Amino acid sequence: MLLQEINAVIKKHGLKQKDICEALGISQSYASELLNGKKEFDLSLFEKLCNFLKIEIRLIEK
């Protein structure tokens, strides 16, 4: 679900995988695996992506 939301934001901004790769400093094949759910983001890379997309990260408290 979170990955779908991220991909929706990427699409909304008209970004391409190349833009994500350059912003995160990763290869296009790795970006593809991350964005397609084949690999998991580590926290620092996820934070970089959220900053690039201007997505606020909030903790969920129960």
N, CA, C and O atoms as a GROMACS GRO file, in nm:
protein
  248
    1MET      N    1   0.082  -0.118   0.000
    1MET     CA    2   0.000   0.000   0.000
    1MET      C    3   0.087   0.126   0.000
    1MET      O    4   0.062   0.218  -0.078
    2LEU      N    5   0.188   0.131   0.085
    2LEU     CA    6   0.278   0.246   0.090
    2LEU      C    7   0.351   0.264  -0.042
    2LEU      O    8   0.366   0.376  -0.091
    3LEU      N    9   0.395   0.155  -0.100
    3LEU     CA   10   0.466   0.160  -0.227
    3LEU      C   11   0.375   0.214  -0.338
    3LEU      O   12   0.420   0.288  -0.425
    4GLN      N   13   0.248   0.177  -0.335
    4GLN     CA   14   0.152   0.229  -0.433
    4GLN      C   15   0.138   0.381  -0.419
    4GLN      O   16   0.130   0.453  -0.518
    5GLU      N   17   0.135   0.427  -0.296
    5GLU     CA   18   0.125   0.571  -0.270
    5GLU      C   19   0.249   0.645  -0.321
    5GLU      O   20   0.238   0.751  -0.382
    6ILE      N   21   0.365   0.588  -0.296
    6ILE     CA   22   0.490   0.649  -0.343
    6ILE      C   23   0.491   0.656  -0.495
    6ILE      O   24   0.525   0.759  -0.553
    7ASN      N   25   0.453   0.547  -0.559
    7ASN     CA   26   0.449   0.546  -0.706
    7ASN      C   27   0.347   0.646  -0.760
    7ASN      O   28   0.370   0.705  -0.865
    8ALA      N   29   0.237   0.665  -0.689
    8ALA     CA   30   0.136   0.764  -0.730
    8ALA      C   31   0.193   0.906  -0.722
    8ALA      O   32   0.167   0.989  -0.809
    9VAL      N   33   0.271   0.934  -0.617
    9VAL     CA   34   0.333   1.066  -0.603
    9VAL      C   35   0.436   1.087  -0.714
    9VAL      O   36   0.444   1.196  -0.772
   10ILE      N   37   0.513   0.985  -0.744
   10ILE     CA   38   0.612   0.994  -0.852
   10ILE      C   39   0.542   1.026  -0.984
   10ILE      O   40   0.585   1.114  -1.059
   11LYS      N   41   0.434   0.956  -1.010
   11LYS     CA   42   0.357   0.979  -1.134
   11LYS      C   43   0.296   1.119  -1.135
   11LYS      O   44   0.298   1.188  -1.237
   12LYS      N   45   0.240   1.160  -1.022
   12LYS     CA   46   0.177   1.292  -1.010
   12LYS      C   47   0.275   1.404  -1.043
   12LYS      O   48   0.239   1.504  -1.106
   13HIS      N   49   0.400   1.387  -1.000
   13HIS     CA   50   0.504   1.488  -1.026
   13HIS      C   51   0.565   1.474  -1.165
   13HIS      O   52   0.650   1.555  -1.204
   14GLY      N   53   0.523   1.372  -1.240
   14GLY     CA   54   0.575   1.353  -1.375
   14GLY      C   55   0.720   1.309  -1.378
   14GLY      O   56   0.792   1.336  -1.474
   15LEU      N   57   0.763   1.240  -1.272
   15LEU     CA   58   0.902   1.196  -1.262
   15LEU      C   59   0.921   1.061  -1.329
   15LEU      O   60   0.827   0.982  -1.344
   16LYS      N   61   1.042   1.036  -1.369
   16LYS     CA   62   1.081   0.909  -1.430
   16LYS      C   63   1.178   0.838  -1.335
   16LYS      O   64   1.232   0.900  -1.243
   17GLN      N   65   1.199   0.709  -1.358
   17GLN     CA   66   1.294   0.634  -1.275
   17GLN      C   67   1.431   0.699  -1.279
   17GLN      O   68   1.503   0.699  -1.179
   18LYS      N   69   1.467   0.755  -1.393
   18LYS     CA   70   1.598   0.822  -1.406
   18LYS      C   71   1.610   0.935  -1.303
   18LYS      O   72   1.716   0.953  -1.243
   19ASP      N   73   1.501   1.010  -1.282
   19ASP     CA   74   1.502   1.118  -1.185
   19ASP      C   75   1.524   1.064  -1.044
   19ASP      O   76   1.599   1.122  -0.965
   20ILE      N   77   1.457   0.953  -1.013
   20ILE     CA   78   1.471   0.890  -0.882
   20ILE      C   79   1.614   0.841  -0.863
   20ILE      O   80   1.673   0.860  -0.757
   21CYS      N   81   1.668   0.777  -0.965
   21CYS     CA   82   1.806   0.726  -0.959
   21CYS      C   83   1.906   0.836  -0.928
   21CYS      O   84   1.993   0.822  -0.843
   22GLU      N   85   1.892   0.946  -1.000
   22GLU     CA   86   1.984   1.058  -0.980
   22GLU      C   87   1.971   1.118  -0.840
   22GLU      O   88   2.070   1.151  -0.776
   23ALA      N   89   1.848   1.130  -0.793
   23ALA     CA   90   1.825   1.188  -0.661
   23ALA      C   91   1.878   1.100  -0.549
   23ALA      O   92   1.928   1.149  -0.448
   24LEU      N   93   1.867   0.968  -0.568
   24LEU     CA   94   1.907   0.874  -0.463
   24LEU      C   95   2.048   0.820  -0.481
   24LEU      O   96   2.104   0.760  -0.390
   25GLY      N   97   2.106   0.842  -0.598
   25GLY     CA   98   2.240   0.791  -0.625
   25GLY      C   99   2.244   0.640  -0.639
   25GLY      O  100   2.336   0.574  -0.591
   26ILE      N  101   2.141   0.585  -0.706
   26ILE     CA  102   2.134   0.440  -0.726
   26ILE      C  103   2.117   0.409  -0.874
   26ILE      O  104   2.084   0.497  -0.953
   27SER      N  105   2.139   0.284  -0.910
   27SER     CA  106   2.124   0.243  -1.050
   27SER      C  107   1.976   0.232  -1.086
   27SER      O  108   1.890   0.220  -0.999
   28GLN      N  109   1.949   0.237  -1.215
   28GLN     CA  110   1.811   0.228  -1.261
   28GLN      C  111   1.753   0.090  -1.231
   28GLN      O  112   1.634   0.078  -1.200
   29SER      N  113   1.835  -0.014  -1.241
   29SER     CA  114   1.783  -0.148  -1.212
   29SER      C  115   1.746  -0.162  -1.065
   29SER      O  116   1.646  -0.226  -1.031
   30TYR      N  117   1.826  -0.102  -0.976
   30TYR     CA  118   1.795  -0.107  -0.833
   30TYR      C  119   1.670  -0.026  -0.802
   30TYR      O  120   1.586  -0.069  -0.723
   31ALA      N  121   1.657   0.091  -0.865
   31ALA     CA  122   1.536   0.173  -0.846
   31ALA      C  123   1.413   0.097  -0.891
   31ALA      O  124   1.310   0.100  -0.824
   32SER      N  125   1.423   0.028  -1.002
   32SER     CA  126   1.311  -0.051  -1.053
   32SER      C  127   1.271  -0.159  -0.954
   32SER      O  128   1.153  -0.180  -0.928
   33GLU      N  129   1.370  -0.228  -0.898
   33GLU     CA  130   1.340  -0.333  -0.800
   33GLU      C  131   1.274  -0.276  -0.676
   33GLU      O  132   1.182  -0.337  -0.621
   34LEU      N  133   1.320  -0.159  -0.630
   34LEU     CA  134   1.261  -0.096  -0.513
   34LEU      C  135   1.116  -0.053  -0.540
   34LEU      O  136   1.026  -0.081  -0.461
   35LEU      N  137   1.096   0.014  -0.653
   35LEU     CA  138   0.965   0.070  -0.684
   35LEU      C  139   0.863  -0.036  -0.725
   35LEU      O  140   0.742  -0.011  -0.725
   36ASN      N  141   0.913  -0.154  -0.761
   36ASN     CA  142   0.823  -0.265  -0.796
   36ASN      C  143   0.807  -0.365  -0.682
   36ASN      O  144   0.743  -0.469  -0.698
   37GLY      N  145   0.867  -0.334  -0.567
   37GLY     CA  146   0.851  -0.418  -0.449
   37GLY      C  147   0.935  -0.545  -0.448
   37GLY      O  148   0.912  -0.633  -0.365
   38LYS      N  149   1.031  -0.555  -0.537
   38LYS     CA  150   1.117  -0.673  -0.541
   38LYS      C  151   1.229  -0.665  -0.438
   38LYS      O  152   1.282  -0.768  -0.395
   39LYS      N  153   1.264  -0.543  -0.399
   39LYS     CA  154   1.361  -0.519  -0.292
   39LYS      C  155   1.298  -0.421  -0.194
   39LYS      O  156   1.206  -0.347  -0.230
   40GLU      N  157   1.347  -0.422  -0.071
   40GLU     CA  158   1.295  -0.331   0.030
   40GLU      C  159   1.388  -0.212   0.049
   40GLU      O  160   1.511  -0.226   0.042
   41PHE      N  161   1.330  -0.097   0.074
   41PHE     CA  162   1.408   0.023   0.102
   41PHE      C  163   1.472   0.009   0.239
   41PHE      O  164   1.411  -0.043   0.332
   42ASP      N  165   1.598   0.056   0.252
   42ASP     CA  166   1.651   0.072   0.387
   42ASP      C  167   1.606   0.210   0.433
   42ASP      O  168   1.566   0.293   0.351
   43LEU      N  169   1.612   0.235   0.560
   43LEU     CA  170   1.554   0.356   0.617
   43LEU      C  171   1.616   0.484   0.561
   43LEU      O  172   1.544   0.580   0.532
   44SER      N  173   1.747   0.487   0.544
   44SER     CA  174   1.811   0.609   0.495
   44SER      C  175   1.773   0.638   0.350
   44SER      O  176   1.754   0.754   0.313
   45LEU      N  177   1.762   0.535   0.269
   45LEU     CA  178   1.723   0.553   0.130
   45LEU      C  179   1.576   0.596   0.120
   45LEU      O  180   1.541   0.679   0.037
   46PHE      N  181   1.493   0.539   0.205
   46PHE     CA  182   1.352   0.576   0.209
   46PHE      C  183   1.336   0.722   0.250
   46PHE      O  184   1.254   0.795   0.194
   47GLU      N  185   1.416   0.764   0.348
   47GLU     CA  186   1.412   0.904   0.392
   47GLU      C  187   1.455   0.998   0.280
   47GLU      O  188   1.395   1.104   0.262
   48LYS      N  189   1.559   0.960   0.207
   48LYS     CA  190   1.606   1.040   0.093
   48LYS      C  191   1.495   1.055  -0.012
   48LYS      O  192   1.471   1.163  -0.064
   49LEU      N  193   1.428   0.943  -0.040
   49LEU     CA  194   1.320   0.945  -0.139
   49LEU      C  195   1.207   1.036  -0.092
   49LEU      O  196   1.156   1.116  -0.171
   50CYS      N  197   1.168   1.024   0.032
   50CYS     CA  198   1.060   1.107   0.086
   50CYS      C  199   1.097   1.255   0.081
   50CYS      O  200   1.014   1.339   0.047
   51ASN      N  201   1.220   1.286   0.114
   51ASN     CA  202   1.266   1.426   0.107
   51ASN      C  203   1.261   1.477  -0.037
   51ASN      O  204   1.216   1.589  -0.062
   52PHE      N  205   1.306   1.394  -0.131
   52PHE     CA  206   1.305   1.432  -0.272
   52PHE      C  207   1.162   1.455  -0.322
   52PHE      O  208   1.136   1.548  -0.397
   53LEU      N  209   1.070   1.369  -0.278
   53LEU     CA  210   0.930   1.380  -0.322
   53LEU      C  211   0.849   1.478  -0.236
   53LEU      O  212   0.732   1.502  -0.262
   54LYS      N  213   0.915   1.532  -0.133
   54LYS     CA  214   0.849   1.624  -0.039
   54LYS      C  215   0.730   1.556   0.031
   54LYS      O  216   0.622   1.613   0.044
   55ILE      N  217   0.756   1.434   0.076
   55ILE     CA  218   0.658   1.356   0.152
   55ILE      C  219   0.699   1.361   0.298
   55ILE      O  220   0.814   1.331   0.331
   56GLU      N  221   0.607   1.397   0.384
   56GLU     CA  222   0.634   1.402   0.528
   56GLU      C  223   0.628   1.260   0.586
   56GLU      O  224   0.535   1.185   0.558
   57ILE      N  225   0.727   1.227   0.666
   57ILE     CA  226   0.729   1.098   0.734
   57ILE      C  227   0.675   1.118   0.875
   57ILE      O  228   0.726   1.201   0.950
   58ARG      N  229   0.572   1.044   0.909
   58ARG     CA  230   0.515   1.053   1.045
   58ARG      C  231   0.510   0.914   1.105
   58ARG      O  232   0.484   0.815   1.037
   59LEU      N  233   0.536   0.909   1.234
   59LEU     CA  234   0.525   0.783   1.305
   59LEU      C  235   0.380   0.760   1.344
   59LEU      O  236   0.307   0.854   1.377
   60ILE      N  237   0.340   0.636   1.340
   60ILE     CA  238   0.204   0.601   1.380
   60ILE      C  239   0.210   0.551   1.522
   60ILE      O  240   0.281   0.455   1.552
   61GLU      N  241   0.136   0.615   1.610
   61GLU     CA  242   0.132   0.573   1.749
   61GLU      C  243  -0.001   0.505   1.777
   61GLU      O  244  -0.106   0.546   1.728
   62LYS      N  245   0.006   0.401   1.857
   62LYS     CA  246  -0.117   0.329   1.895
   62LYS      C  247  -0.158   0.366   2.033
   62LYS      O  248  -0.259   0.317   2.083
   0.00000   0.00000   0.00000
